[in-house]
């Protein structure tokens, strides 16, 4: 898991750097490096934190 992903907590807003068309997602959980995010355009996705560095979104 990247250092930034380790800081992600439920409720935080993020973007997937490789899938901008998914829109903004809200972190549902971050357990053992597996991050569950509910994206506006893609729905619920479980990501392996060691494979992608999610980008936090500050207010939108």
Buried (B, 14 or more C-beta within 10 A) or exposed (E): BBEEBEEBEEEBBBBBEEBEEBBBBBBBEBEEBEBBBEBEEBEEBEBEBEEBBBEEBEEE
